[in-house]
Amino acid sequence: MTRSDATAGLPGSATDTEALLGRFLDELRELAPLAVWAHGSLGGGDYQEGRSDLDLIAAQLHCTYLTPGTADDAERKHLTWAHRQLFRRTVTPVTRRELHTFGLLLYGEPPTALLPPVSDIELDAFVVRDQKEFWRPAVDRARLWDQDVWVDLGLLTFARATATLRDGRLISKRDALDLLPALGAPAEVVGDIRRRRYGQRAEEVPHRGELTRVFLGPAIDDLVRTYG
């Protein structure tokens, strides 16, 4: 697959993202056999140039990232570059389901050829556990919520978890923003996230972190109680 073939399906034309992905694939070409996939916003059609993360999976890249002998181990932690740091983390059931459902093939074998499918039971169990064991304790750490990233991801992840558990579907961040008001999330905070995500003029929202925490704590408790 050539560089132009690999990036032909990306949103937009001749974007910085296309150029970056093309260079990334060019640099990896000599390490074949190789598969590279995109999930998250890029795969789901809600990618925002210059704002969204590039959620990429590299498989069959020997000694790093997702290696052939460990691809089907959901508990295995793989070398990852994210949030400007290098660390190890699992390829979660949510990511695996995204790859099977709308993953964007950039090079090599498709996700379905290398990753086992994720059952609804496995997916739901992970989503409940993530809300209960990661996000609910985080709500009680007030200082975290002074940062935009915690407010944004906390609300968006809760909405996406609700859609998965209630309706059995994965939704984009745009869909999550549309769903949040109906779930009782503070409208001014949701509006602020939407404006910043889609390049509109930001407005000051006093006490946005506290508003988010007051909503999320009981909301997560109800979700876990209903589906846990």
NORFEN-V151717 format. One record per pair of residues at least 24 apart in sequence whose ideal C-beta (glycine too) atoms are under 10 Angstrom apart, sorted by the first residue. I is the first residue (numbers start at 1). J is the second residue. D is the distance in Angstrom with one decimal. If there is no record, write none. Layout:
BEGIN
I;J;D + I;J;D
END
This chain:
BEGIN
1;25;8.1 + 1;29;9.3 + 1;34;9.9 + 1;36;9.7 + 1;105;9.1 + 1;106;8.3 + 1;107;5.4 + 1;108;7.5 + 2;26;9.5 + 2;29;9.7 + 2;107;9.9 + 3;29;8.7 + 3;107;9.6 + 5;106;9.5 + 5;107;8.8 + 6;36;7.8 + 6;104;9.8 + 6;105;8.5 + 6;106;4.9 + 6;107;5.3 + 6;108;9.5 + 7;104;9.9 + 7;106;7.3 + 7;107;9.9 + 9;38;9.6 + 9;104;6.5 + 9;105;8.3 + 9;106;8.7 + 10;38;8.5 + 10;42;7.4 + 10;47;8.1 + 10;104;7.7 + 10;106;8.8 + 11;41;9.5 + 11;42;7.7 + 11;45;7.1 + 11;46;9.2 + 11;47;5.5 + 11;48;9.3 + 11;49;8.1 + 11;104;9.9 + 12;47;8.6 + 12;49;6.7 + 15;47;9.5 + 15;49;5.6 + 15;50;9.3 + 16;49;6.7 + 16;50;7.3 + 17;42;7.8 + 17;47;7.4 + 17;48;10.0 + 17;49;6.0 + 17;50;8.6 + 17;52;8.8 + 17;54;7.1 + 18;49;9.8 + 20;54;7.5 + 21;54;7.5 + 21;56;8.2 + 21;104;9.9 + 21;106;6.6 + 21;107;9.6 + 22;106;9.6 + 24;54;8.8 + 24;56;7.9 + 24;58;9.1 + 24;106;8.6 + 24;107;9.6 + 25;58;9.9 + 25;106;6.4 + 25;107;5.6 + 25;108;9.8 + 28;58;7.2 + 28;61;7.0 + 28;65;9.8 + 28;106;10.0 + 28;107;7.7 + 28;108;9.8 + 29;107;8.6 + 31;58;9.0 + 31;60;8.7 + 31;61;5.7 + 31;62;7.2 + 31;63;9.8 + 31;64;9.5 + 32;60;8.3 + 32;61;9.3 + 32;107;8.9 + 32;108;7.7 + 33;59;9.2 + 33;60;5.0 + 33;61;9.0 + 33;62;9.2 + 33;68;8.5 + 33;108;6.7 + 33;109;7.9 + 34;58;7.0 + 34;59;7.4 + 34;60;5.5 + 34;61;5.8 + 34;62;9.3 + 34;65;9.6 + 34;106;9.9 + 34;107;6.1 + 34;108;5.2 + 34;109;8.8 + 35;59;4.3 + 35;60;5.6 + 35;61;8.5 + 35;66;8.5 + 35;71;9.4 + 35;105;7.8 + 35;106;8.4 + 35;107;6.3 + 35;108;3.3 + 35;109;4.4 + 35;110;7.6 + 35;111;7.9 + 35;113;7.9 + 35;114;6.4 + 35;115;9.9 + 36;60;9.5 + 36;61;8.5 + 36;65;9.3 + 36;66;10.0 + 36;104;9.5 + 36;105;8.1 + 36;106;4.3 + 36;107;4.4 + 36;108;6.5 + 36;109;9.8 + 37;66;9.3 + 37;95;9.7 + 37;98;9.4 + 37;99;5.6 + 37;103;4.8 + 37;104;6.6 + 37;105;6.1 + 37;106;6.4 + 37;107;8.5 + 37;108;8.6 + 37;109;9.2 + 37;110;7.8 + 37;111;5.5 + 37;114;9.1 + 37;115;9.1 + 38;98;9.5 + 38;99;8.8 + 38;102;9.7 + 38;103;6.7 + 38;104;4.1 + 38;105;8.2 + 38;106;6.0 + 39;91;9.5 + 39;94;9.0 + 39;95;5.7 + 39;96;8.8 + 39;97;9.2 + 39;98;4.1 + 39;99;5.2 + 39;100;9.6 + 39;101;9.0 + 39;102;7.6 + 39;103;5.2 + 39;104;7.5 + 39;111;8.5 + 39;170;9.8 + 40;94;9.8 + 40;95;8.0 + 40;98;6.9 + 40;99;9.9 + 40;102;9.8 + 40;103;9.6 + 40;104;9.6 + 40;172;9.1 + 40;173;8.8 + 41;172;6.9 + 41;173;6.3 + 41;174;8.8 + 41;197;9.8 + 42;102;9.8 + 42;103;9.5 + 42;104;6.0 + 42;106;9.5 + 43;95;10.0 + 43;98;6.2 + 43;99;7.5 + 43;101;8.5 + 43;102;5.0 + 43;103;5.1 + 43;104;4.4 + 43;105;9.4 + 43;106;10.0 + 43;111;9.8 + 43;172;9.7 + 44;98;7.1 + 44;101;8.7 + 44;102;5.5 + 44;103;9.3 + 44;104;9.0 + 44;170;7.7 + 44;171;8.3 + 44;172;4.6 + 44;173;8.2 + 44;174;8.8 + 44;175;8.9 + 45;102;7.6 + 45;104;9.4 + 45;172;6.6 + 45;174;8.6 + 46;171;9.5 + 46;172;4.0 + 46;173;5.5 + 46;174;4.7 + 46;175;8.0 + 46;176;9.4 + 46;177;9.7 + 46;197;9.0 + 46;198;9.8 + 47;104;9.6 + 47;172;9.5 + 47;173;9.8 + 48;173;8.9 + 48;174;9.5 + 48;197;6.3 + 48;198;6.7 + 48;199;7.4 + 49;199;9.2 + 50;199;8.4 + 51;196;8.1 + 51;197;6.3 + 51;198;8.2 + 51;199;7.3 + 52;173;8.3 + 52;197;8.4 + 53;82;7.3 + 53;83;8.5 + 54;82;9.4 + 55;82;8.4 + 55;95;7.6 + 55;98;8.3 + 55;99;9.7 + 55;103;9.7 + 55;104;9.8 + 56;80;9.8 + 56;81;9.0 + 56;82;9.6 + 56;104;9.5 + 56;106;7.7 + 57;91;6.7 + 57;95;7.5 + 57;96;9.3 + 57;98;9.8 + 57;99;6.8 + 57;103;8.0 + 57;106;9.5 + 57;111;7.8 + 57;114;9.6 + 57;115;8.9 + 58;106;9.4 + 58;107;9.0 + 58;108;9.4 + 59;91;9.5 + 59;99;9.8 + 59;107;9.8 + 59;108;7.4 + 59;109;7.3 + 59;111;8.1 + 59;113;9.4 + 59;114;5.4 + 59;115;8.0 + 60;108;7.0 + 60;109;7.5 + 60;114;7.4 + 61;108;9.9 + 65;91;9.9 + 66;91;6.7 + 66;114;8.2 + 66;115;8.8 + 68;114;8.0 + 71;96;9.9 + 71;111;9.6 + 71;114;5.2 + 71;115;6.0 + 71;116;8.6 + 72;96;9.7 + 72;114;8.0 + 72;115;6.7 + 72;116;5.0 + 73;116;9.8 + 74;115;9.4 + 74;116;8.5 + 74;118;8.1 + 74;122;7.5 + 74;126;8.6 + 83;149;8.8 + 90;126;9.6 + 91;115;7.9 + 92;118;9.3 + 92;123;9.4 + 92;126;6.2 + 92;127;9.4 + 92;130;7.9 + 93;118;4.8 + 93;119;8.7 + 93;121;9.9 + 93;122;5.2 + 93;123;4.9 + 93;124;9.0 + 93;125;8.0 + 93;126;4.3 + 93;127;7.9 + 93;129;9.9 + 93;130;9.5 + 94;118;8.3 + 94;123;6.9 + 94;126;6.6 + 94;127;6.9 + 94;130;8.0 + 94;157;9.5 + 94;160;8.2 + 94;161;8.9 + 94;164;7.7 + 94;170;7.3 + 95;126;10.0 + 96;122;8.9 + 96;123;8.5 + 96;126;9.6 + 97;122;8.9 + 97;123;5.5 + 97;126;9.4 + 97;164;8.6 + 97;170;6.2 + 98;170;6.1 + 100;170;10.0 + 101;169;9.0 + 101;170;6.1 + 102;170;7.8 + 102;172;9.3 + 120;164;9.2 + 120;168;6.5 + 123;164;6.6 + 123;165;9.1 + 123;168;8.7 + 123;170;8.8 + 124;161;9.5 + 124;164;7.0 + 124;165;5.8 + 124;168;8.4 + 124;227;6.6 + 124;228;9.5 + 125;227;9.5 + 125;228;9.0 + 126;161;9.7 + 126;164;9.4 + 127;157;9.2 + 127;160;8.4 + 127;161;4.8 + 127;162;9.1 + 127;163;9.8 + 127;164;5.3 + 127;165;5.9 + 127;223;9.0 + 127;224;10.0 + 127;227;8.0 + 127;228;10.0 + 128;161;7.9 + 128;164;9.6 + 128;165;7.0 + 128;220;9.9 + 128;223;7.7 + 128;224;5.9 + 128;226;9.4 + 128;227;5.5 + 128;228;4.8 + 129;224;9.1 + 129;228;8.4 + 130;157;7.6 + 130;161;7.1 + 131;157;7.8 + 131;158;7.0 + 131;161;5.4 + 131;162;9.2 + 131;165;8.9 + 131;216;9.5 + 131;219;9.3 + 131;220;5.2 + 131;221;9.4 + 131;223;5.9 + 131;224;5.9 + 131;227;9.0 + 131;228;8.6 + 132;220;7.4 + 132;221;9.0 + 132;223;8.7 + 132;224;4.7 + 132;225;9.8 + 132;228;6.4 + 133;224;9.6 + 135;161;8.4 + 135;216;7.3 + 135;217;9.7 + 135;220;6.0 + 135;223;9.8 + 135;224;9.8 + 136;216;8.2 + 136;217;7.3 + 136;219;9.9 + 136;220;4.8 + 136;221;7.1 + 136;223;9.5 + 136;224;7.3 + 138;213;9.3 + 138;216;8.9 + 138;220;9.7 + 139;212;8.4 + 139;213;5.3 + 139;214;9.3 + 139;215;9.5 + 139;216;5.2 + 139;217;4.8 + 139;218;9.6 + 139;219;9.4 + 139;220;6.9 + 139;221;9.6 + 140;213;8.1 + 140;217;7.6 + 141;213;9.2 + 142;209;7.3 + 142;210;7.6 + 142;213;6.8 + 143;209;8.8 + 144;209;8.0 + 144;213;9.1 + 145;207;9.9 + 145;208;8.1 + 145;209;3.3 + 145;210;7.1 + 145;211;9.2 + 145;212;5.9 + 145;213;5.5 + 145;216;9.0 + 146;208;9.0 + 146;209;5.3 + 146;210;9.5 + 147;209;7.9 + 148;192;8.8 + 148;193;8.3 + 148;196;7.3 + 148;202;9.6 + 148;208;8.5 + 148;209;9.2 + 150;209;7.5 + 150;212;8.0 + 150;213;9.4 + 151;186;10.0 + 151;189;6.6 + 151;192;8.3 + 151;193;7.2 + 151;205;9.2 + 151;208;5.9 + 151;209;5.9 + 151;211;8.8 + 151;212;4.9 + 151;213;9.0 + 151;216;9.4 + 152;177;9.9 + 152;189;9.3 + 152;192;9.1 + 152;193;5.3 + 152;196;7.9 + 152;197;7.7 + 152;212;9.3 + 153;193;9.8 + 154;185;10.0 + 154;209;9.5 + 154;212;6.1 + 154;213;8.4 + 154;215;9.4 + 154;216;5.7 + 154;220;9.2 + 155;180;5.9 + 155;183;9.1 + 155;185;5.8 + 155;186;8.8 + 155;189;7.0 + 155;190;6.9 + 155;193;6.7 + 155;212;6.2 + 155;215;7.9 + 155;216;7.1 + 155;219;9.4 + 156;180;7.9 + 156;185;10.0 + 156;190;9.6 + 156;193;7.4 + 156;197;9.2 + 157;216;9.7 + 157;220;9.9 + 158;183;7.6 + 158;185;8.0 + 158;212;9.7 + 158;215;8.8 + 158;216;6.2 + 158;219;6.3 + 158;220;6.5 + 158;223;7.4 + 159;183;6.4 + 159;185;7.6 + 159;190;9.3 + 159;219;9.7 + 161;220;8.6 + 161;223;6.7 + 161;224;9.7 + 161;227;8.9 + 162;219;8.4 + 162;220;9.9 + 162;222;9.8 + 162;223;6.2 + 162;226;9.6 + 162;227;9.1 + 164;227;9.4 + 165;223;6.8 + 165;224;9.6 + 165;226;7.7 + 165;227;4.5 + 165;228;9.4 + 166;223;8.9 + 166;226;8.6 + 166;227;8.0 + 173;197;7.0 + 174;198;8.4 + 180;215;9.2 + 183;215;8.5 + 183;219;6.7 + 183;222;9.9 + 183;223;9.4 + 184;215;6.4 + 184;218;9.1 + 184;219;6.9 + 184;222;10.0 + 185;211;8.9 + 185;212;7.9 + 185;215;5.5 + 185;216;8.3 + 185;219;7.8 + 186;210;9.7 + 186;211;4.4 + 186;212;6.9 + 186;214;8.1 + 186;215;5.9 + 186;216;10.0 + 187;211;9.8 + 189;215;8.2
END
